């Protein structure tokens, strides 16, 4: 068995159940992408895309012969959307780096979304979840409603990361809160553990981006008193 065959077929026992090695490896790539994202480094995107490719094969058990009996079409589908949104994020962060010059390492400057942007995020969350639910239910996805939110919320969080919005970390926390119990019931133990850890990690990432946004907030220079007196 070559390295590729080993990655596709190898299994380990977790809590008495078989688990694919590629599920573990895919989640490790996801964690590495998150760590790079906290530091706002371009490598966050291609590393995450490798994890997306591996996890896509994990959540379609009926197609790729995984040990789990459940197909999570929302989980699998979001890997495809992740890949597409990551291309956009990679392009946007690369453009930011070029605009800011080669001297800095960070590819984006965190900022809070405007109230209009937050309203659009909320609307997209409701509409996206409502639209995804009947599709996933018709496909036979296990747990279509939570799966629909996980799909929608994950896409919104990834888009928010590409835009540099601090709130994207909070969206991930909301995704993880739904994802952990769903994955545990489905027997996807490495992914459930990853979601649980990632939820705590997102709180730390949120605090880090919040501090950075405060440090980089533009300061308005005071108006000279002579100018004020002249206007008066």
C-alpha positions as CSV (number, residue, x, y, z in Angstrom):
1,X,0.0,0.0,0.0
2,X,1.5,3.3,-1.1
3,X,1.2,6.6,0.9
4,X,-2.0,7.6,-1.0
5,X,-3.6,4.3,-0.5
6,X,-2.8,4.3,3.1
7,X,-4.3,7.8,3.5
8,X,-7.5,6.8,1.8
9,X,-8.0,3.4,3.5
10,X,-6.2,3.5,6.9
11,X,-8.3,3.4,10.0
12,X,-7.7,3.6,13.7
13,X,-10.0,2.6,16.7
14,X,-11.6,5.5,18.7
15,X,-13.9,4.6,21.5
16,X,-14.3,1.1,20.1
17,X,-15.3,2.4,16.6
18,X,-13.3,2.6,13.4
19,X,-12.2,6.1,12.3
20,X,-10.6,7.0,9.0
21,X,-7.1,8.4,9.3
22,X,-8.0,10.9,6.6
23,X,-10.7,12.3,8.8
24,X,-8.1,13.0,11.5
25,X,-5.6,14.4,8.9
26,X,-8.3,16.6,7.3
27,X,-9.2,18.1,10.7
28,X,-5.5,18.7,11.5
29,X,-5.3,20.8,8.3
30,X,-8.4,22.6,9.4
31,X,-6.8,23.5,12.8
32,X,-3.6,24.6,11.1
33,X,-5.6,26.8,8.8
34,X,-7.3,28.4,11.8
35,X,-4.0,29.0,13.5
36,X,-2.6,30.7,10.4
37,X,-5.9,32.7,10.2
38,X,-5.4,34.1,13.7
39,X,-2.0,35.4,12.5
40,X,-3.6,36.6,9.3
41,X,-1.2,34.8,7.1
42,X,-1.9,33.8,3.5
43,X,-1.1,30.2,4.0
44,X,-4.4,29.8,6.0
45,X,-6.3,29.5,2.7
46,X,-4.3,26.8,0.8
47,X,-3.8,24.7,3.9
48,X,-7.6,24.9,4.7
49,X,-8.3,23.8,1.1
50,X,-6.3,20.6,1.5
51,X,-8.4,19.8,4.6
52,X,-11.6,20.5,2.6
53,X,-10.6,18.0,-0.1
54,X,-10.0,15.2,2.5
55,X,-13.1,15.9,4.6
56,X,-15.3,15.9,1.5
57,X,-14.5,12.2,1.1
58,X,-15.2,11.5,4.8
59,X,-18.8,12.9,5.0
60,X,-20.0,11.0,1.9
61,X,-19.8,7.5,3.4
62,X,-22.0,5.9,0.8
63,X,-19.8,7.1,-2.0
64,X,-16.3,6.7,-0.5
65,X,-17.0,3.6,1.7
66,X,-16.4,5.2,5.1
67,X,-17.0,3.3,8.4
68,X,-19.8,5.7,9.4
69,X,-23.3,4.7,8.3
70,X,-24.6,8.3,7.8
71,X,-24.1,10.7,4.9
72,X,-23.9,14.3,5.9
73,X,-24.5,16.1,2.6
74,X,-24.4,19.5,4.2
75,X,-21.0,18.7,5.8
76,X,-19.8,17.3,2.5
77,X,-21.3,20.1,0.4
78,X,-19.7,22.8,2.6
79,X,-16.3,21.5,1.7
80,X,-16.9,22.3,-1.9
81,X,-18.2,25.8,-1.0
82,X,-15.3,26.2,1.4
83,X,-12.9,25.5,-1.5
84,X,-14.6,28.1,-3.7
85,X,-14.8,30.8,-1.0
86,X,-11.2,30.1,0.0
87,X,-10.1,30.9,-3.5
88,X,-11.8,34.3,-3.0
89,X,-10.2,34.7,0.4
90,X,-6.8,33.8,-0.9
91,X,-7.2,36.3,-3.7
92,X,-8.5,39.1,-1.5
93,X,-5.7,38.7,1.2
94,X,-3.1,38.6,-1.6
95,X,-4.4,41.8,-3.0
96,X,-4.4,43.4,0.5
97,X,-0.7,42.3,1.0
98,X,0.2,43.9,-2.3
99,X,-1.7,47.1,-1.5
100,X,0.0,47.4,1.9
101,X,3.5,46.7,0.6
102,X,5.8,43.8,1.1
103,X,7.0,44.9,4.5
104,X,4.2,43.4,6.6
105,X,3.4,39.8,7.2
106,X,-0.4,40.1,8.0
107,X,-2.6,40.0,5.0
108,X,-5.7,41.7,6.4
109,X,-6.5,44.3,9.0
110,X,-9.4,43.2,11.2
111,X,-12.4,45.5,11.6
112,X,-15.9,45.2,12.9
113,X,-18.6,44.8,10.3
114,X,-21.0,47.7,9.9
115,X,-24.6,47.5,11.0
116,X,-25.7,47.1,7.4
117,X,-23.2,44.3,6.9
118,X,-24.4,42.6,10.1
119,X,-28.0,42.8,9.0
120,X,-27.1,41.2,5.6
121,X,-25.2,38.4,7.5
122,X,-28.3,37.7,9.6
123,X,-30.6,37.8,6.6
124,X,-28.2,35.4,4.7
125,X,-28.1,33.1,7.7
126,X,-31.9,32.8,7.8
127,X,-32.5,32.5,4.1
128,X,-29.5,30.2,3.6
129,X,-30.6,27.8,6.3
130,X,-34.2,27.8,5.1
131,X,-33.1,27.1,1.5
132,X,-30.6,24.4,2.4
133,X,-32.9,22.4,4.7
134,X,-35.4,21.0,2.2
135,X,-32.6,20.2,-0.2
136,X,-30.6,18.3,2.4
137,X,-33.8,16.6,3.6
138,X,-34.6,15.5,0.1
139,X,-31.1,14.1,-0.4
140,X,-31.5,12.1,2.8
141,X,-28.9,13.9,4.9
142,X,-28.9,12.8,8.5
143,X,-30.1,15.7,10.6
144,X,-30.9,18.1,7.8
145,X,-31.9,21.1,9.9
146,X,-28.6,21.4,11.9
147,X,-26.7,20.3,8.8
148,X,-28.3,23.2,6.9
149,X,-27.2,25.7,9.6
150,X,-23.7,24.2,9.7
151,X,-23.4,24.6,5.9
152,X,-24.8,28.2,5.9
153,X,-22.9,29.4,8.9
154,X,-19.7,27.9,7.8
155,X,-19.9,29.7,4.5
156,X,-20.8,33.0,6.1
157,X,-17.9,32.6,8.6
158,X,-15.4,31.9,5.8
159,X,-16.6,34.9,3.8
160,X,-16.3,37.1,6.9
161,X,-12.8,35.9,7.4
162,X,-12.0,36.9,3.8
163,X,-13.4,40.4,4.4
164,X,-11.5,40.7,7.7
165,X,-14.6,41.1,9.9
166,X,-14.0,40.4,13.6
167,X,-17.5,38.8,13.9
168,X,-16.6,35.8,11.8
169,X,-15.2,34.1,14.9
170,X,-18.5,34.4,16.6
171,X,-20.3,32.8,13.7
172,X,-17.9,29.8,14.0
173,X,-18.8,29.5,17.6
174,X,-22.5,29.2,16.7
175,X,-21.6,26.6,14.0
176,X,-19.6,24.5,16.5
177,X,-22.3,24.6,19.1
178,X,-24.6,22.8,16.7
179,X,-21.9,20.7,15.0
180,X,-20.6,18.9,18.1
181,X,-23.7,17.1,19.2
182,X,-24.6,16.2,15.5
183,X,-21.2,14.7,14.8
184,X,-21.1,12.8,18.1
185,X,-24.5,11.2,17.3
186,X,-23.2,10.3,13.8
187,X,-20.0,8.7,15.0
188,X,-17.7,11.3,13.5
189,X,-15.6,11.4,16.7
190,X,-12.4,13.2,15.4
191,X,-14.6,15.9,13.7
192,X,-16.7,16.3,16.8
193,X,-13.5,16.7,19.0
194,X,-12.2,19.2,16.4
195,X,-15.4,21.2,16.6
196,X,-15.3,21.2,20.4
197,X,-11.7,22.4,20.5
198,X,-12.3,24.8,17.6
199,X,-15.1,26.4,19.5
200,X,-12.8,27.3,22.4
201,X,-10.1,28.3,19.9
202,X,-12.5,30.7,18.1
203,X,-13.1,32.5,21.4
204,X,-9.3,33.1,21.6
205,X,-9.2,34.1,17.9
206,X,-12.0,36.5,18.4
207,X,-10.2,38.2,21.3
208,X,-7.0,38.4,19.3
209,X,-8.7,40.0,16.3
210,X,-10.6,42.3,18.6
211,X,-7.4,43.6,20.2
212,X,-5.8,44.0,16.8
213,X,-8.8,46.0,15.5
214,X,-8.6,48.3,18.5
215,X,-4.8,48.8,18.0
216,X,-5.2,49.6,14.3
217,X,-8.3,51.8,14.7
218,X,-7.6,55.1,12.9
219,X,-7.2,58.0,15.4
220,X,-8.8,61.3,14.4
221,X,-6.4,64.2,14.9
222,X,-7.8,67.1,17.1
223,X,-8.6,70.3,15.3
224,X,-6.1,73.0,16.2
225,X,-7.5,75.7,18.5
226,X,-6.3,78.5,16.1
227,X,-8.5,76.9,13.3
228,X,-11.5,76.7,15.7
229,X,-11.1,80.4,16.7
230,X,-10.8,81.5,13.1
231,X,-14.0,79.7,12.2
232,X,-15.8,81.2,15.2
